[in-house]
Amino acid sequence: MSKIPANLRYTNDDEWVSIDGDTATIGITDHAQDALSDIVYLELPSVGDFFGVGETFGVVESVKAAADLLMAVSGDVTAVNEDLIDTPEQLNADPYGSWLIKVKMSAPAEFNDLMDADGYQEHLSALE
């Protein structure tokens, strides 16, 4: 059973989001890292890049598969977790402590469209 922290919001594509003011922090869920298995490579955008909801902002690769990282909220990238580029396996060890990017949201109301923990659990259950 995947861990699903109640204080975060979630996408159908297995990204988690937390907000602080108009800044969103985005990472991948425990379910995503578990499905990918041993993560070996991570490609992330540059600070200043803009992405709309659903656009690909990066790639995560494991020994089993590669997956696009899809933007959960629209906005400009303000920070990239450079440490993860060198040690992408940290995503397996601590997916909720290993954020990928921080984004200055251009439409903060989009956060409200994301699933809460219960909704994400229901989403995962429907996939089984």
N, C-alpha and C positions, 0 to 999 in steps of 0.2 A: 504494500500500500504506500503510495507516494505521500510525502509530507506536503501540506497545503496551508501555509500560514494565513491566519484570518485577517491580518492587517494589510494584505496586498490585494491587488486586482489582477485579473488574468485574461489572456486572449485564447481564442480557439486554437492558436498555433503554438501554444505552450510557452509564451513569454509571461513574465510577471512584471508588475509595475507598482512602484510606490511614488507618492508625490510629496513635495515640500514646497509650498507656494506654487509657483508656475513651473517648477522643475520636476520632471519625471525621471526616475531611475528605472532602467529596464534590464532584465536578466532572463535566463531560461529557468524553467521550473524543474523540480526534482523529477517529475514524470519524463520530461524531455531528456535530461541527462541519463536517466535510467534506460530509456528506449534507445538512445544513441550508443550507450556503453562507453568504452574508453575513448574520451575526446583527445584528439591529437593535434588539431589545427583550428585556428580561429582567425577569421578575417573581419575586421571592423572598419567603420567609416572614419573620416577625418573630422576634427572639430570644425564647425562652421557649415558642414553639409546639412541640407534640409531634406526631410522625408515626410511624405504624407502617410496617413493610416494605410496599412497593408503593403506599403512598398518595401522591397528588400533592402536592408541596411547592412547586411553582412552574411557570413557563412560560418557554420560550425561543422567540422568534420570529425568523424570517429573512425575506428577501425572497421566499423560495420557500414556506415552511411555518411552522406553529407546532407545538411539541411539548411535552407535559407532562413535567415533571421528576418522577421517581418515587423515593421514598425507598428507599435500599439497606439500611439498618439502622434499627431502632426507636430513638427517642430524642428528647430535647429539643434544639432549636436553641440553640446557645450563641454563635454568631457568624454574621454574614452579610457577604459581601464587597460592601459598599456601593459600592466603586469600580466594580464591574461594572455596576451599575444605570445609571451615567452613561456608561460606555464598554463596552457589551456586545460590541463588535467584538473586544475583547481575547480572547474565547473562540476566535475564529478564529485569531488570531496565536499564542496559547500556551495550548491547552486544558488541559495538565497543570500549568501554572504559575498558572492562573486558577481557583482553587477557588470554589465557590458558597457552601457553608455548612459549618459545623462543628457536630457533634452529640455530645452526651453520650449514649453508647449505654446503653439500658436492658437490652439483652440482648447483651453482647459476643460471645457464641458465634455470633450471626448472621453475623458477619464471615467465619467459616469456611465458610459456605454460598455465598459469592460465588466467581466464577471467578477462577483465576489467569490470568496472561498467555497461557499455552498454551491453556487452556480458552476464553478469549475469542477467540483467533485461530481456533480450531476453530469457534466459534459464528459468527464473521463469514464464514468460508469456506463454511459451510453455507447462508448467505443468498445467496451468489453464484449 
